[in-house]
Amino acid sequence: MKLRLSHAGYILDESTNVWSRLDYGGIAYNDGDEVESRIAGIIEQATDLSVLSSELRQHCTDWASLYHLSRARANILRPFESDLRGDVLEVGAGCGAITRYLGECGGNIVALEGSPRRAAIARSRTRDLENVAVVSDSFDQFRSAQQFDVITLIGVLEYANLFTAGDSPALSMLGRVRSLLKPDGKLILAIENQLGLKYFAGSPEDHLGTPMYGIEDRYLRSEPRTYGRNALRGMLAQAGYAHAEFMAPFPDYKSTISIVTEAGFDAEDFDGSAFAWQSVRRDSQLPPVLAFSPELVWPVLAQNGLALDLANSFLIVADVSYKREAAGSIYAWHFSTERAKEFCKQASFVRADNGSIEVRYRLLSSDRSTSAAGKVLRFSVPEKDEYVQGNPLSQEFIRIISRDGWQIEEVGEFFRRYMHILESVAHSGSSSSDGISANTLLPGEWFDFLPQNIIINDSGAWRMIDEEWSLIEPIPACQLIFRAAFSLVNLVSRIGSCSNRVIRSPADFFQACFASIDFHVTNEQLESLARQELAIHAEVSNLAVDRIDVHSWMTSASLPRQTLGQAMFERDAQITRLTQSLLERDAQVASLLSSISWRITKPLRVAGAFIRRCRVA
């Protein structure tokens, strides 16, 4: 690899270990001096540079550090691990988040980055990987005598307008990529969807920061731009690719938690939309106020065959010369990587040879074990499990509290149904939940018996899924109900107004949930339950949570309670009130100026002004 780069005219900078041409000055792109200097310092001082590094994860404190250091960045390529063991070219390496994963896959990696500073950071992130070479050059000018098995464009094609020449820069970039691929090579492309659902809901266009900018196609020739599915398919065909397979990463390609294939959306016995709606609140860039609730819209889109067309991002595999065997038997992947690395896992949803759908699990860390016990938790994951068709019980709760005018009795009915399911586990179908009170001790194995893990089929029967965690000790019913309520509120982008109870804070919401089933819990007990949940989260995630002010969060944190339309209506009403106040004030001033007393006291005001001027002099 080094010999090939040398023959292509590149020289290795011994201080950065980055290859470049002598006359190369870099491209005009960066995330800002403060951000890139901070990321460079973090990586330079780190001892564990791996994708699953706990050390780097501690530094994910804002969007910039999440983007450059988060483990989730690598998830977009995990389905293709076996394809990434040959000759791979990464176009647009950035600060090395994807480069690191490519290097860990074991292939011969050439990482191309136009910014010399970012290239140096990418090489620093991969400094212990001899199979990675980082080149600082523009893609237009990149010289290579070799061809590649795989070329990746992860978040790059949208910038073609800025850095690629020609009347159709994106098409030119795709054509150049094709020329660098081997006859059986493939392009892996990830890009935001111009027509992604979250942009209709009010999320700003990712590169320009203006809502509706992309979906209204206001892009200028000199700006980055995104494309819809048909436009991308047409460009790929025009550039000479024989086949392109579209998939949908959720919530998007930058923070991938799940990936659903086209076959996954098409299969009648598989719910691809569940991955979409359950990931809405996991989007770190989601604005606090939206035009509608995406978690309610995704199932409707899937029912009408539109989920892939309106995915927030696309993941595309395009082949040069043959129609590769499409992932027709693979419906989805789900990644659990925001936890201690020994617990990180991948779930693949696959159509088995017998026609059933299986969930196949794989732990991602070398420090892994299919079962383990910590201070308070046990962890266990099978090799595979049966896929259960139906709707999560949590979906019913979301439909209740997303609607304006919901009543506390509806929440009570939901939680009583939930407790009935819990009782039926213990008593083989008992029809009463009267035996469960706030302090009832339940088996620790019920720790994961949450509404999102209870699947209801069309006949109303239920099945439990994803039972990977259990408590070593029994769990009080109030703690399990709190866990359920906490997980449920984190699935909704908006809580509607309750018609018979005031709910402003998390404490109000949790009290409402407990009151609905006659569980009497004080605010102090609520805060204790929250601290217990945080302690468990700390064990699962290996992140410190002692700096979180539970009392402040419970009593002061705001809940998402408005749509964009309601927020605008409230703002307009406030403007109207302020305008009216100004008019009234102006009228009062005018009345004062025209009053007899104002005219009578004029000599006094003139004398006072004269005295003040004399003092100044």
TILUMNU-295499 format. One record per residue (C-alpha): residue in three letters; x negated, y, z negated. Coordinates in Angstrom, 1 decimal, padded with zeros to 4 digits. Each point is the difference from the previous one (the first is absolute). Layout:
residu/X/Y/Z
ala/X/Y/Z;
...
This chain:
residu/X/Y/Z
met/000.0/000.0/000.0;
lys/-002.8/002.4/-000.9;
leu/-001.9/-000.8/003.2;
arg/003.2/000.7/002.1;
leu/000.5/003.3/-001.7;
ser/-003.7/000.9/000.5;
his/000.2/-000.9/003.7;
ala/003.1/002.2/000.3;
gly/-002.0/003.0/-001.1;
tyr/001.0/000.2/-003.6;
ile/-002.6/000.7/-002.7;
leu/000.3/-001.1/-003.7;
asp/-000.1/002.7/-002.6;
glu/-002.0/-001.6/-002.8;
ser/001.5/002.4/-002.6;
thr/003.6/-000.9/000.7;
asn/-000.4/-003.3/001.9;
val/002.3/001.4/002.7;
trp/-000.7/-000.3/003.7;
ser/000.4/003.0/002.3;
arg/-001.3/001.8/003.1;
leu/-002.7/002.6/-000.5;
asp/002.2/002.7/001.6;
tyr/003.2/-000.9/-001.8;
gly/001.6/002.9/-002.0;
gly/003.2/-001.6/-001.2;
ile/003.7/000.7/000.5;
ala/002.1/002.7/-001.7;
tyr/001.9/-002.1/-002.4;
asn/-000.1/-000.5/-003.8;
asp/002.1/-000.2/-003.0;
gly/-001.6/003.0/-001.6;
asp/-003.4/000.4/-001.7;
glu/001.3/-000.5/-003.5;
val/001.8/-003.3/000.9;
glu/-002.7/-001.5/002.0;
ser/-002.7/001.0/-002.5;
arg/002.0/-001.5/-002.8;
ile/000.6/-003.3/001.9;
ala/-003.6/-000.2/000.9;
gly/-001.1/000.5/-003.6;
ile/002.5/-002.7/-001.2;
ile/-001.2/-002.5/002.5;
glu/-003.7/000.8/-000.5;
gln/000.3/-000.6/-003.7;
ala/002.1/-003.2/000.2;
thr/-001.5/-003.4/-000.7;
asp/003.0/-002.0/001.3;
leu/000.8/001.2/003.6;
ser/002.3/-002.9/000.9;
val/003.6/000.5/001.3;
leu/001.4/-001.2/-003.3;
ser/-002.5/002.1/-002.1;
ser/001.5/000.8/-003.4;
glu/-002.6/002.7/-000.3;
leu/001.0/001.9/003.1;
arg/003.7/-000.5/-000.9;
gln/-000.5/002.0/-003.1;
his/-000.8/003.1/002.2;
cys/003.3/-000.1/001.9;
thr/001.5/003.1/-001.5;
asp/001.5/002.0/002.9;
trp/001.0/-000.6/003.6;
ala/-003.5/000.6/001.4;
ser/-001.6/-002.6/-002.3;
leu/002.8/-002.4/000.5;
tyr/-000.5/000.2/003.8;
his/-003.7/-000.6/-000.1;
leu/-000.3/-002.4/-003.0;
ser/003.3/-001.9/-000.4;
arg/000.1/-003.7/000.5;
ala/003.2/000.3/001.9;
arg/-001.9/001.5/003.0;
ala/-001.4/-003.4/000.9;
asn/003.4/-001.7/-000.1;
ile/000.8/001.1/003.5;
leu/-002.7/-002.4/001.4;
arg/000.4/-002.9/-002.4;
pro/002.3/-002.0/002.3;
phe/-002.9/-000.1/002.6;
glu/-002.8/-001.1/-002.3;
ser/-000.9/-003.0/002.3;
asp/-000.2/002.3/003.0;
leu/-002.4/002.3/-001.7;
arg/-003.0/-002.4/-000.2;
gly/-001.4/000.7/003.5;
asp/-001.2/003.2/001.6;
val/002.1/002.9/-001.3;
leu/000.0/003.7/000.8;
glu/001.7/002.3/-002.4;
val/000.8/003.4/001.6;
gly/000.4/002.7/-002.6;
ala/-001.6/-001.5/-003.2;
gly/000.7/003.1/-002.2;
cys/-001.5/-000.6/-003.4;
gly/-000.1/-003.7/000.4;
ala/003.2/-001.4/-001.6;
ile/000.8/-002.2/002.9;
thr/-003.7/-000.5/000.9;
arg/-000.5/-001.6/-003.3;
tyr/002.7/-002.6/000.6;
leu/-001.3/-000.7/003.5;
gly/-003.4/-000.6/-001.4;
glu/001.3/-002.4/-002.7;
cys/001.7/-002.0/002.7;
gly/-003.5/-001.0/001.2;
gly/000.0/001.1/003.7;
asn/-002.6/002.1/001.8;
ile/001.5/003.5/-000.7;
val/-000.8/003.2/001.8;
ala/001.7/002.9/-001.7;
leu/000.2/003.1/002.1;
glu/000.7/003.4/-001.7;
gly/-000.2/003.4/001.6;
ser/-000.9/001.9/-003.2;
pro/-003.6/-000.5/-001.1;
arg/000.9/000.7/-003.7;
arg/002.9/-002.5/000.1;
ala/-002.1/-002.5/001.8;
ala/-002.6/000.2/-002.8;
ile/002.8/-000.6/-002.6;
ala/001.2/-003.0/002.0;
arg/-003.5/-001.4/000.0;
ser/-000.3/000.7/-003.7;
arg/003.2/-002.0/-000.6;
thr/-001.5/-003.0/002.0;
arg/-003.6/000.4/-001.0;
asp/-000.2/-003.5/-001.4;
leu/001.4/-001.6/003.3;
glu/-002.7/-000.8/002.6;
asn/002.7/-000.9/002.6;
val/001.2/003.6/000.2;
ala/-001.6/002.7/002.1;
val/001.4/003.5/-000.1;
val/-000.4/002.3/003.0;
ser/000.7/003.7/000.0;
asp/001.2/001.0/003.4;
ser/003.2/001.0/001.8;
phe/002.0/-002.8/001.6;
asp/-000.2/001.8/003.4;
gln/-003.8/000.0/-000.1;
phe/-000.4/-003.4/-001.7;
arg/-002.5/-002.2/001.8;
ser/000.2/-003.7/-000.1;
ala/-001.4/-002.8/002.1;
gln/002.0/-002.6/-001.8;
gln/003.7/-000.8/000.0;
phe/002.0/-000.8/-003.1;
asp/002.5/-002.7/-001.1;
val/002.0/002.5/-002.0;
ile/000.2/003.8/000.0;
thr/002.0/001.8/-002.7;
leu/001.7/003.4/000.3;
ile/001.4/000.6/-003.4;
gly/001.3/003.5/-000.2;
val/-002.0/001.1/003.0;
leu/002.1/000.1/003.1;
glu/002.0/003.0/-001.3;
tyr/-003.2/002.1/000.1;
ala/-000.7/-000.7/003.7;
asn/001.2/003.5/001.0;
leu/-002.8/001.5/-002.1;
phe/-003.0/-002.2/001.0;
thr/000.7/-001.7/003.3;
ala/-000.1/001.6/003.4;
gly/002.5/-000.4/002.8;
asp/003.5/000.9/000.9;
ser/001.3/-002.9/-002.2;
pro/-002.5/-000.3/-002.8;
ala/001.8/-002.8/-001.9;
leu/000.3/-002.0/003.2;
ser/-003.7/000.6/000.8;
met/-000.9/-001.2/-003.5;
leu/002.0/-003.2/000.4;
gly/-001.6/-000.6/003.4;
arg/-003.5/000.5/-001.4;
val/000.7/-002.4/-002.8;
arg/001.1/-002.6/002.5;
ser/-003.2/000.4/002.0;
leu/-002.0/-000.8/-003.2;
leu/002.0/-003.2/-000.8;
lys/-001.0/-003.5/001.0;
pro/002.3/-001.7/002.5;
asp/001.9/-001.7/-002.9;
gly/-000.4/002.9/-002.3;
lys/002.7/001.9/-001.9;
leu/000.7/003.5/-001.2;
ile/001.4/000.5/-003.5;
leu/001.7/003.4/-000.2;
ala/001.8/001.7/-002.9;
ile/001.8/003.3/000.3;
glu/002.9/002.0/-001.4;
asn/003.2/-000.3/001.9;
gln/001.2/003.3/001.4;
leu/003.5/-001.2/-000.7;
gly/-000.6/-001.5/-003.4;
leu/003.0/000.0/-002.3;
lys/-001.8/001.9/-002.8;
tyr/-000.5/002.9/002.4;
phe/003.7/000.2/000.7;
ala/000.5/000.0/-003.8;
gly/-002.2/003.1/-000.3;
ser/-003.5/-001.2/-000.5;
pro/-002.4/002.4/001.7;
glu/-002.0/-001.0/003.1;
asp/-003.1/-001.6/-001.4;
his/-002.6/002.0/001.9;
leu/001.6/003.4/000.2;
gly/002.1/000.1/-003.2;
thr/003.2/001.3/001.5;
pro/003.3/-001.9/-000.3;
met/001.7/-001.1/003.3;
tyr/-003.1/001.1/002.0;
gly/-000.6/-003.4/001.4;
ile/003.6/-001.2/000.6;
glu/000.7/003.3/001.8;
asp/-003.1/-000.5/002.1;
arg/-001.5/003.4/-000.7;
tyr/-003.5/-001.2/000.4;
leu/-002.5/002.2/001.9;
arg/-002.7/-001.3/002.3;
ser/-002.7/001.0/-002.5;
glu/001.6/-001.8/-003.0;
pro/000.1/-003.6/-001.3;
arg/003.2/-001.8/001.0;
thr/001.8/-003.2/-000.6;
tyr/002.2/-002.1/002.3;
gly/003.1/-002.2/-000.1;
arg/000.1/-003.7/000.7;
asn/001.0/000.2/003.7;
ala/-002.6/002.7/000.7;
leu/-002.8/-002.1/-001.6;
arg/001.1/-003.1/001.8;
gly/000.0/001.9/003.3;
met/-003.5/001.4/-000.6;
leu/-001.4/-003.4/-000.9;
ala/001.4/-001.5/003.1;
gln/-001.3/002.8/002.1;
ala/-003.5/-000.3/-001.6;
gly/-000.1/-003.7/001.2;
tyr/000.9/-002.0/-003.1;
ala/001.9/-003.2/000.9;
his/002.0/-000.2/-003.2;
ala/000.8/002.1/-003.0;
glu/001.5/-001.3/-003.3;
phe/001.6/002.6/-002.2;
met/000.3/-000.4/-003.8;
ala/001.1/002.3/-002.8;
pro/-002.1/000.8/-003.0;
phe/001.8/001.3/-003.1;
pro/000.1/002.6/-001.4;
asp/-002.4/000.9/002.8;
tyr/-003.4/-001.0/001.3;
lys/-002.0/002.2/-002.4;
ser/001.3/-001.7/-003.1;
thr/001.2/-003.4/001.2;
ile/001.9/-002.2/-002.4;
ser/001.9/-002.1/002.5;
ile/-000.1/-000.8/003.8;
val/003.0/-001.3/001.9;
thr/-000.3/-001.4/003.5;
glu/002.5/000.4/002.8;
ala/000.9/-003.7/-000.5;
gly/000.7/000.8/-003.7;
phe/002.5/002.7/000.9;
asp/001.6/-002.3/002.6;
ala/000.5/-003.1/-002.1;
glu/003.5/-000.4/-001.3;
asp/-001.0/-001.9/-003.1;
phe/-002.7/002.5/-001.1;
asp/000.5/003.5/-001.4;
gly/-002.8/002.1/001.4;
ser/001.7/003.2/-001.3;
ala/-000.6/-001.0/-003.6;
phe/-003.7/000.8/000.4;
ala/000.9/003.4/001.4;
trp/002.5/001.2/-002.6;
gln/-001.9/-001.3/-003.0;
ser/-003.1/001.9/001.0;
val/001.6/003.4/000.5;
arg/-001.1/001.4/-003.4;
arg/-003.5/-001.5/000.5;
asp/-000.8/002.6/002.6;
ser/-002.5/002.5/-001.7;
gln/000.8/002.7/002.6;
leu/003.8/-000.1/-000.4;
pro/001.4/003.4/-000.9;
pro/002.1/000.3/-003.1;
val/003.2/001.0/001.9;
leu/001.2/-001.8/003.0;
ala/002.9/000.4/002.4;
phe/001.4/-003.4/-000.8;
ser/-001.0/-003.2/-001.9;
pro/-002.2/-002.2/002.3;
glu/000.5/-003.0/-002.2;
leu/003.7/000.0/001.0;
val/-000.7/000.6/003.7;
trp/-002.6/-002.8/000.7;
pro/002.5/-002.9/-000.4;
val/002.4/001.8/002.4;
leu/-002.8/000.5/002.6;
ala/-000.9/-003.7/-000.2;
gln/003.6/-001.1/000.5;
asn/000.0/002.1/003.2;
gly/-003.4/-001.1/001.3;
leu/-001.6/003.4/-000.5;
ala/-002.4/-000.6/-003.0;
leu/-003.1/-000.5/002.1;
asp/000.7/002.9/002.2;
leu/000.4/002.3/-003.0;
ala/-002.9/-001.5/-002.1;
asn/-002.1/002.7/-001.7;
ser/-003.1/-001.3/001.7;
phe/-001.0/-002.6/002.5;
leu/-002.5/-002.8/-000.1;
ile/-000.7/-001.2/003.6;
val/-002.1/-002.8/001.3;
ala/-000.7/000.4/003.7;
asp/-001.8/-002.6/002.1;
val/-002.1/000.6/003.1;
ser/000.6/-002.9/002.3;
tyr/002.5/-002.5/-001.4;
lys/003.1/-000.1/-002.0;
arg/-001.3/-001.3/-003.3;
glu/002.1/-002.4/-002.0;
ala/002.2/002.5/-001.8;
ala/000.6/-000.1/-003.7;
gly/003.4/-001.5/000.6;
ser/-000.3/-002.4/-002.9;
ile/-001.2/002.8/-002.4;
tyr/002.7/002.3/-001.2;
ala/-001.8/002.2/-002.5;
trp/-002.9/000.5/-002.4;
his/000.3/001.6/-003.4;
phe/-003.1/001.2/-002.0;
ser/-000.4/000.4/-003.7;
thr/-003.3/001.8/-000.4;
glu/000.7/002.8/-002.5;
arg/-000.8/-002.2/-002.9;
ala/-003.1/-001.6/-001.7;
lys/-001.9/-001.6/002.9;
glu/000.4/-003.6/-001.4;
phe/003.7/000.5/000.4;
cys/000.0/001.4/003.5;
lys/001.9/-002.1/002.5;
gln/001.4/-000.3/003.5;
ala/003.3/-001.6/000.8;
ser/000.7/-001.2/003.6;
phe/003.5/-000.7/001.1;
val/-000.2/-002.8/002.6;
arg/002.4/-002.1/002.0;
ala/-001.1/-003.6/-000.9;
asp/000.0/-002.9/002.4;
asn/003.2/-001.4/-001.6;
gly/001.9/003.3/000.8;
ser/000.0/001.4/-003.5;
ile/-001.6/003.2/-001.0;
glu/-002.9/-000.3/-002.5;
val/-001.8/002.5/-002.1;
arg/-003.7/-000.8/-000.1;
tyr/-002.1/001.6/-002.6;
arg/-003.7/000.8/000.0;
leu/-002.1/001.7/-002.7;
leu/-002.3/002.6/001.4;
ser/-002.9/000.2/-002.5;
ser/-002.9/-002.4/-000.5;
asp/000.7/000.5/-003.7;
arg/003.3/-001.8/000.5;
ser/002.0/-002.8/-001.7;
thr/003.5/-001.1/000.8;
ser/000.8/000.2/-003.7;
ala/-001.5/002.1/-002.8;
ala/000.9/001.4/-003.4;
gly/-000.7/003.4/-001.4;
lys/000.8/001.8/-003.3;
val/003.7/000.0/000.5;
leu/000.7/-001.5/003.5;
arg/-000.4/-003.2/001.9;
phe/-000.5/000.1/003.8;
ser/000.8/-002.9/002.3;
val/000.5/-000.1/003.7;
pro/000.8/-003.1/002.1;
glu/-001.5/-000.8/003.4;
lys/003.3/000.3/001.6;
asp/003.7/000.5/-000.7;
glu/003.3/-000.1/001.8;
tyr/001.3/003.2/001.4;
val/003.4/000.9/-001.5;
gln/002.5/001.7/002.3;
gly/002.3/002.6/-001.4;
asn/000.0/003.5/-001.5;
pro/-001.8/001.0/-003.2;
leu/002.3/000.8/-002.9;
ser/-001.8/003.3/-000.3;
gln/001.6/001.1/003.2;
glu/003.4/000.2/-001.7;
phe/-001.4/002.3/-002.7;
ile/-001.6/002.3/002.6;
arg/003.4/000.3/001.7;
ile/001.6/001.0/-003.3;
ile/-002.4/002.7/-001.1;
ser/-000.8/001.5/003.4;
arg/003.7/001.1/000.3;
asp/001.2/003.3/-001.4;
gly/002.8/-000.6/-002.6;
trp/-001.1/-003.4/-001.2;
gln/001.1/-000.9/-003.5;
ile/-001.8/-001.5/-003.0;
glu/002.5/-002.9/000.0;
glu/-001.3/-001.1/003.5;
val/-003.5/-000.2/-001.4;
gly/001.4/-002.0/-003.0;
glu/001.7/-002.4/002.4;
phe/-003.3/-000.5/001.9;
phe/-002.1/-000.7/-003.2;
arg/002.7/-002.3/-001.4;
arg/-000.3/-002.0/003.3;
tyr/-003.7/000.0/-000.4;
met/000.2/-001.3/-003.6;
his/002.5/-002.6/001.1;
ile/-002.6/-001.3/002.4;
leu/-002.6/000.0/-002.8;
glu/002.4/-002.0/-002.2;
ser/000.8/-002.5/002.8;
val/-003.8/-000.7/000.1;
ala/000.1/-001.0/-003.6;
his/003.4/-001.5/-000.3;
ser/000.5/-001.7/003.4;
gly/002.8/002.3/001.2;
ser/001.4/001.4/-003.2;
ser/002.6/002.6/001.0;
ser/-000.6/002.4/-003.0;
ser/-002.8/002.4/-000.6;
asp/001.2/000.8/-003.6;
gly/-002.9/-001.9/-001.4;
ile/-002.6/002.6/001.2;
ser/-000.5/003.0/-002.2;
ala/-002.8/002.6/000.1;
asn/-002.2/-002.0/-002.4;
thr/000.7/-003.4/001.4;
leu/-003.3/-001.8/000.7;
leu/-000.1/-001.5/003.5;
pro/-002.6/-002.4/001.3;
gly/-003.3/001.6/001.2;
glu/000.5/-001.8/003.3;
trp/002.9/002.4/000.7;
phe/-002.4/003.0/000.2;
asp/000.3/000.0/003.9;
phe/003.7/-000.6/000.0;
leu/000.7/003.5/001.4;
pro/002.8/001.0/002.3;
gln/-002.3/000.4/003.0;
asn/-001.1/-003.7/-000.5;
ile/003.6/-001.3/-000.1;
ile/001.3/-000.7/003.5;
ile/003.8/-000.2/000.5;
asn/001.2/-002.0/003.1;
asp/003.3/000.6/001.9;
ser/001.9/-002.3/-002.3;
gly/-001.1/001.8/-003.1;
ala/-002.4/-002.7/-001.2;
trp/-003.3/001.3/-001.3;
arg/-003.7/-001.2/000.1;
met/-003.1/001.2/-001.8;
ile/-003.1/000.8/002.0;
asp/-003.6/001.2/-000.6;
glu/-000.4/-001.3/-003.6;
glu/-003.7/000.7/-000.2;
trp/-000.1/001.7/-003.5;
ser/001.1/-001.2/-003.4;
leu/-000.5/001.3/-003.5;
ile/-002.0/-002.1/-002.4;
glu/002.5/001.0/-002.8;
pro/003.8/000.2/000.2;
ile/001.4/003.2/001.5;
pro/002.8/002.1/-001.8;
ala/003.0/000.5/002.2;
cys/-000.3/003.8/-000.4;
gln/-003.5/-000.2/001.5;
leu/001.2/-002.1/003.0;
ile/002.9/002.4/000.6;
phe/-002.5/002.9/-000.2;
arg/-002.3/-001.7/002.5;
ala/003.0/-000.6/002.3;
ala/001.2/003.7/-000.2;
phe/-003.6/001.3/000.4;
ser/-000.5/-002.1/003.1;
leu/003.4/001.0/001.5;
val/-000.5/003.7/-000.4;
asn/-003.3/-000.3/001.8;
leu/001.8/-001.4/003.1;
val/002.2/003.0/000.7;
ser/-000.9/003.3/001.7;
arg/003.0/001.7/-001.5;
ile/002.3/-000.5/-003.0;
gly/003.5/001.3/000.6;
ser/001.9/002.1/-002.6;
cys/001.7/-002.1/-002.7;
ser/003.6/001.1/-000.5;
asn/000.3/-000.8/-003.7;
arg/-003.5/000.4/-001.4;
val/-002.7/002.7/000.3;
ile/-003.2/-001.5/001.3;
arg/-003.0/002.3/000.4;
ser/-003.0/-002.0/-001.2;
pro/-001.3/-003.6/-000.1;
ala/001.1/-000.2/-003.6;
asp/003.5/001.0/001.0;
phe/000.0/-002.6/002.7;
phe/-001.2/-002.8/-002.2;
gln/002.4/000.9/-002.8;
ala/002.8/-000.1/002.5;
cys/-001.0/-003.5/001.1;
phe/-000.2/-001.3/-003.6;
ala/003.3/001.8/-001.0;
ser/001.8/-001.6/002.9;
ile/-000.5/-003.4/-001.6;
asp/000.4/001.2/-003.6;
phe/-003.7/-000.4/-000.8;
his/-000.7/002.7/-002.7;
val/-003.6/001.2/000.6;
thr/-001.5/003.2/-001.5;
asn/-002.3/002.3/001.9;
glu/-002.9/-001.2/-002.2;
gln/000.8/-003.6/001.0;
leu/000.1/001.0/003.6;
glu/-003.4/001.5/-000.2;
ser/-001.3/-003.1/-001.7;
leu/001.4/-002.1/002.8;
ala/-001.7/002.3/002.6;
arg/-003.3/-000.4/-001.8;
gln/000.4/-003.8/000.0;
glu/000.6/000.1/003.7;
leu/-003.0/002.2/000.5;
ala/-002.2/-002.4/-002.0;
ile/001.2/-002.9/002.2;
his/-000.7/002.1/003.1;
ala/-003.5/000.7/-001.3;
glu/-000.7/-003.7/-000.2;
val/001.4/-000.8/003.4;
ser/-001.7/003.0/001.7;
asn/-003.2/000.3/-002.0;
leu/000.6/003.8/-000.1;
ala/-000.1/002.1/-003.2;
val/003.4/001.4/-000.9;
asp/-000.8/001.5/-003.4;
arg/000.0/003.6/001.4;
ile/003.6/-000.2/001.0;
asp/002.3/002.2/-002.2;
val/003.0/-002.3/-000.3;
his/002.1/002.4/-002.0;
ser/-000.5/002.8/002.5;
trp/000.8/-002.3/002.9;
met/003.1/-001.5/-001.6;
thr/001.4/003.4/-000.9;
ser/-001.3/002.4/002.6;
ala/-000.7/-001.9/003.3;
ser/002.5/000.8/002.7;
leu/002.0/-002.6/001.8;
pro/000.7/000.2/003.8;
arg/003.5/001.3/000.0;
gln/000.5/002.1/003.1;
thr/000.1/-000.5/003.7;
leu/-001.7/002.5/002.3;
gly/003.4/001.4/000.9;
gln/001.0/000.4/-003.7;
ala/-003.4/001.7/-000.8;
met/000.5/002.4/002.9;
phe/003.5/000.8/-001.1;
glu/-001.2/000.6/-003.6;
arg/-002.8/002.3/001.3;
asp/002.4/001.9/002.2;
ala/002.4/000.4/-003.0;
gln/-002.9/001.3/-002.1;
ile/-001.0/002.5/002.8;
thr/003.6/001.2/000.1;
arg/000.0/000.5/-003.7;
leu/-003.3/001.9/000.0;
thr/001.2/002.1/002.9;
gln/003.2/000.8/-001.8;
ser/-002.0/001.0/-003.1;
leu/-002.2/002.3/002.0;
leu/003.1/001.7/001.6;
glu/001.5/000.5/-003.5;
arg/-003.3/001.4/-001.3;
asp/-000.2/002.4/003.0;
ala/003.5/001.1/-000.7;
gln/-000.8/000.7/-003.6;
val/-003.1/002.0/000.9;
ala/001.9/002.0/002.6;
ser/002.7/000.7/-002.6;
leu/-002.6/001.1/-002.5;
leu/-001.7/002.3/002.4;
ser/003.3/001.7/000.9;
ser/001.2/000.3/-003.6;
ile/000.3/003.4/-001.8;
ser/-002.4/-001.1/-002.8;
trp/-002.7/-000.8/002.5;
arg/000.3/003.5/001.5;
ile/000.1/001.7/-003.4;
thr/-003.2/-001.8/-001.2;
lys/-002.0/000.9/003.2;
pro/-001.9/002.9/-001.7;
leu/-001.2/-002.3/-002.8;
arg/-001.2/-002.6/002.5;
val/-001.9/002.7/002.0;
ala/-001.6/001.4/-003.2;
gly/-001.0/-003.5/-001.1;
ala/-001.7/-000.7/003.4;
phe/-001.8/003.4/-000.2;
ile/-001.4/-000.9/-003.5;
arg/-001.2/-003.4/001.1;
arg/-001.8/001.6/002.9;
cys/-001.7/002.4/-002.3;
arg/-001.2/-002.8/-002.3;
val/-001.5/-001.8/002.9;
ala/-001.8/003.2/001.1;
